[in-house]
């Protein structure tokens, strides 16, 4: 009998910020739910060789701090640390191909205000090979919430169905209800039928379909996410001037949610947990 493949780890980015510590704790809990390991990665910009040794020290310290925070959150999870040289967003996207989930904090070190997520978080959400989670709270210093429902925007396209499946599995593993939100601004009965069709047969028991009338999908989803532990959106990626970018709904949710946000691409949709 062939051996079972070793499960891919949860990957989390570390940069010395408070947001990265929140992300490491959240990722450790997720690794425990998935019964897999946690890989912490710090990528630093390359420096001349004569400065190499000194340049590595902050990264080593930040990785130790993140590992300690992660162990405190999930004592049974195996954790390994990886210090790499390279542009942080590029490295995280490259390494995401060897992870079941990629997790980063919403803001990097030096953040002092504002609601928009950082450039690395946005790049990872747009470019990760599989599902990614941007860990955030109500602002750039708050810890993410760990209670409440999982909320997902409902769409019957491939990206929407991938997000719905991920969200259902995430809700089931946490023992939380799944709030499935369909945002509409036209024929209500047709939208209700679409919503019911999409949620039928999901892999979780407590499904709460909700129709929200709004002109903008992100606002409609966020209206139901005030007390959520996780919001899940599909990823309608497209190329612009050589870069992969997200659609308007994903951008709106990432910048304005008050909890972690999972972005699920159609390709290689790993199960949520």
C-alpha positions as semicolon CSV with decimal commas, in nm:
position;residue;x (nm);y (nm);z (nm)
1;X;0,000;0,000;0,000
2;X;0,134;0,342;-0,093
3;X;0,218;0,569;0,199
4;X;-0,006;0,864;0,267
5;X;0,155;1,189;0,141
6;X;0,291;1,406;0,419
7;X;0,049;1,698;0,463
8;X;0,167;2,033;0,338
9;X;0,240;2,284;0,616
10;X;0,070;2,611;0,689
11;X;0,306;2,890;0,582
12;X;0,325;3,219;0,776
13;X;0,529;3,530;0,702
14;X;0,731;3,698;0,977
15;X;0,866;4,054;0,968
16;X;0,899;4,170;1,329
17;X;0,566;4,353;1,336
18;X;0,284;4,304;1,584
19;X;0,062;4,204;1,293
20;X;0,304;3,923;1,205
21;X;0,285;3,791;1,563
22;X;-0,096;3,789;1,537
23;X;-0,059;3,603;1,206
24;X;0,180;3,347;1,359
25;X;-0,064;3,273;1,642
26;X;-0,355;3,245;1,401
27;X;-0,154;3,022;1,166
28;X;-0,055;2,793;1,454
29;X;-0,420;2,745;1,544
30;X;-0,499;2,671;1,181
31;X;-0,216;2,416;1,162
32;X;-0,360;2,245;1,470
33;X;-0,704;2,226;1,305
34;X;-0,550;2,080;0,989
35;X;-0,325;1,843;1,187
36;X;-0,017;1,965;1,008
37;X;0,298;2,166;1,081
38;X;0,366;2,539;1,072
39;X;0,647;2,690;0,869
40;X;0,754;3,043;0,964
41;X;0,942;3,236;0,695
42;X;1,123;3,566;0,716
43;X;1,250;3,706;0,386
44;X;1,490;3,998;0,397
45;X;1,610;4,214;0,114
46;X;1,956;4,110;-0,015
47;X;2,259;4,301;0,116
48;X;2,629;4,303;0,020
49;X;2,812;3,995;0,150
50;X;3,016;4,192;0,406
51;X;2,692;4,286;0,582
52;X;2,535;3,941;0,555
53;X;2,595;3,823;0,911
54;X;2,466;4,140;1,075
55;X;2,167;4,154;0,841
56;X;2,053;3,806;0,945
57;X;2,031;3,882;1,318
58;X;1,699;4,075;1,322
59;X;1,536;3,801;1,115
60;X;1,657;3,530;1,355
61;X;1,520;3,726;1,651
62;X;1,182;3,785;1,483
63;X;1,152;3,418;1,390
64;X;1,223;3,313;1,751
65;X;0,962;3,556;1,879
66;X;0,705;3,433;1,628
67;X;0,780;3,069;1,709
68;X;0,733;3,136;2,082
69;X;0,401;3,310;2,017
70;X;0,288;3,026;1,792
71;X;0,383;2,755;2,045
72;X;0,192;2,936;2,317
73;X;-0,117;2,936;2,096
74;X;-0,090;2,576;1,976
75;X;0,153;2,376;2,192
76;X;0,119;2,053;1,996
77;X;0,205;2,193;1,653
78;X;0,546;2,126;1,499
79;X;0,708;2,457;1,404
80;X;1,008;2,520;1,185
81;X;1,171;2,849;1,094
82;X;1,323;2,956;0,765
83;X;1,534;3,268;0,708
84;X;1,559;3,360;0,340
85;X;1,708;3,634;0,126
86;X;1,481;3,801;-0,127
87;X;1,194;4,042;-0,175
88;X;0,935;3,945;0,091
89;X;0,621;3,931;-0,124
90;X;0,799;3,744;-0,403
91;X;0,942;3,488;-0,160
92;X;0,609;3,428;0,011
93;X;0,437;3,376;-0,324
94;X;0,710;3,133;-0,434
95;X;0,693;2,936;-0,110
96;X;0,312;2,924;-0,118
97;X;0,334;2,649;-0,380
98;X;0,459;2,416;-0,103
99;X;0,194;2,509;0,156
100;X;-0,169;2,418;0,215
101;X;-0,238;2,777;0,324
102;X;-0,035;3,100;0,325
103;X;-0,086;3,341;0,616
104;X;0,044;3,697;0,655
105;X;-0,035;3,990;0,878
106;X;-0,229;4,275;0,724
107;X;0,037;4,534;0,799
108;X;0,415;4,527;0,815
109;X;0,659;4,677;1,061
110;X;0,642;5,056;1,081
111;X;0,264;5,078;1,031
112;X;0,125;5,379;1,219
113;X;-0,233;5,427;1,097
114;X;-0,489;5,394;0,821
115;X;-0,710;5,102;0,729
116;X;-0,566;4,982;0,397
117;X;-0,364;4,661;0,417
118;X;0,006;4,662;0,336
119;X;0,172;4,597;0,001
120;X;0,309;4,254;0,095
121;X;-0,030;4,136;0,221
122;X;-0,200;4,261;-0,094
123;X;0,059;4,098;-0,321
124;X;0,031;3,763;-0,141
125;X;-0,349;3,770;-0,158
126;X;-0,328;3,833;-0,532
127;X;-0,045;3,596;-0,616
128;X;-0,034;3,298;-0,376
129;X;-0,051;2,959;-0,543
130;X;-0,330;2,843;-0,312
131;X;-0,562;2,995;-0,052
132;X;-0,420;3,275;0,159
133;X;-0,536;3,442;0,479
134;X;-0,465;3,804;0,565
135;X;-0,484;3,826;0,944
136;X;-0,626;4,147;1,079
137;X;-0,839;4,287;1,358
138;X;-1,041;4,606;1,380
139;X;-0,725;4,815;1,329
140;X;-0,352;4,769;1,280
141;X;-0,280;4,681;1,645
142;X;-0,586;4,473;1,742
143;X;-0,571;4,095;1,764
144;X;-0,804;3,909;1,529
145;X;-1,131;3,771;1,667
146;X;-1,145;3,395;1,725
147;X;-1,519;3,356;1,782
148;X;-1,820;3,423;1,563
149;X;-1,938;3,277;1,234
150;X;-1,750;3,221;0,912
151;X;-1,892;3,457;0,646
152;X;-1,863;3,396;0,273
153;X;-1,980;3,586;-0,030
154;X;-2,184;3,362;-0,260
155;X;-2,128;3,352;-0,635
156;X;-2,203;3,066;-0,873
157;X;-1,886;3,120;-1,077
158;X;-1,581;2,892;-1,033
159;X;-1,410;3,131;-0,791
160;X;-1,727;3,174;-0,587
161;X;-1,784;2,799;-0,557
162;X;-1,420;2,745;-0,454
163;X;-1,462;3,009;-0,180
164;X;-1,789;2,853;-0,065
165;X;-1,632;2,508;-0,030
166;X;-1,334;2,651;0,160
167;X;-1,565;2,847;0,392
168;X;-1,787;2,545;0,461
169;X;-1,488;2,336;0,564
170;X;-1,349;2,618;0,777
171;X;-1,681;2,656;0,959
172;X;-1,713;2,281;1,011
173;X;-1,363;2,242;1,158
174;X;-1,424;2,529;1,399
175;X;-1,775;2,424;1,496
176;X;-1,901;2,766;1,386
177;X;-2,204;2,860;1,175
178;X;-2,155;2,949;0,811
179;X;-2,322;3,271;0,697
180;X;-2,355;3,254;0,318
181;X;-2,423;3,603;0,179
182;X;-2,565;3,669;-0,164
183;X;-2,562;4,038;-0,256
184;X;-2,819;4,147;-0,511
185;X;-2,971;4,460;-0,664
186;X;-3,223;4,317;-0,906
187;X;-3,459;4,012;-0,924
188;X;-3,486;3,892;-0,564
189;X;-3,651;3,555;-0,630
190;X;-3,390;3,454;-0,887
191;X;-3,112;3,551;-0,645
192;X;-3,275;3,355;-0,362
193;X;-3,294;3,046;-0,584
194;X;-2,928;3,085;-0,679
195;X;-2,830;3,116;-0,312
196;X;-3,024;2,805;-0,211
197;X;-2,874;2,609;-0,498
198;X;-2,518;2,708;-0,408
199;X;-2,542;2,618;-0,039
200;X;-2,718;2,285;-0,084
201;X;-2,497;1,991;0,008
202;X;-2,219;2,191;0,175
203;X;-1,982;2,011;0,412
204;X;-2,109;2,181;0,728
205;X;-2,426;2,153;0,934
206;X;-2,518;2,507;1,037
207;X;-2,562;2,708;0,715
208;X;-2,739;3,043;0,730
209;X;-2,814;3,180;0,383
210;X;-2,864;3,556;0,376
211;X;-2,980;3,784;0,094
212;X;-2,847;4,139;0,116
213;X;-2,956;4,417;-0,114
214;X;-2,664;4,644;-0,198
215;X;-2,498;4,799;-0,501
216;X;-2,151;4,685;-0,401
217;X;-2,078;4,323;-0,314
218;X;-1,801;4,402;-0,063
219;X;-2,031;4,630;0,139
220;X;-2,305;4,370;0,138
221;X;-2,073;4,094;0,263
222;X;-1,918;4,317;0,529
223;X;-2,263;4,417;0,655
224;X;-2,301;4,057;0,777
225;X;-1,945;4,025;0,910
226;X;-1,941;4,252;1,216
227;X;-1,887;3,957;1,452
228;X;-1,721;3,710;1,215
229;X;-1,409;3,509;1,294
230;X;-1,327;3,475;0,923
231;X;-1,451;3,623;0,596
232;X;-1,395;3,424;0,276
233;X;-1,391;3,565;-0,077
234;X;-1,315;3,416;-0,415
235;X;-1,025;3,545;-0,619
236;X;-1,101;3,686;-0,962
237;X;-0,741;3,752;-1,054
238;X;-0,634;3,934;-1,365
239;X;-0,313;4,070;-1,508
240;X;-0,241;4,443;-1,526
241;X;0,093;4,574;-1,650
242;X;0,265;4,247;-1,571
243;X;0,121;4,216;-1,218
244;X;-0,153;3,992;-1,081
245;X;-0,427;4,194;-0,913
246;X;-0,748;4,115;-0,730
247;X;-1,098;4,223;-0,820
248;X;-1,290;4,507;-0,655
249;X;-1,479;4,285;-0,410
250;X;-1,165;4,121;-0,271
251;X;-0,996;4,462;-0,237
252;X;-1,296;4,609;-0,060
253;X;-1,324;4,322;0,188
254;X;-0,950;4,309;0,260
255;X;-0,930;4,681;0,335
256;X;-1,243;4,706;0,549
257;X;-1,299;4,375;0,729
258;X;-1,238;4,360;1,103
259;X;-1,129;3,997;1,108
260;X;-0,903;3,764;0,906
261;X;-0,989;3,738;0,537
262;X;-0,932;3,424;0,328
263;X;-0,877;3,473;-0,045
264;X;-0,939;3,153;-0,240
265;X;-0,824;3,116;-0,601
266;X;-0,991;2,869;-0,834
267;X;-0,669;2,677;-0,902
268;X;-0,553;2,429;-0,639
269;X;-0,826;2,508;-0,391
270;X;-0,703;2,343;-0,074
271;X;-0,973;2,244;0,175
272;X;-1,047;2,497;0,443
273;X;-0,996;2,381;0,797
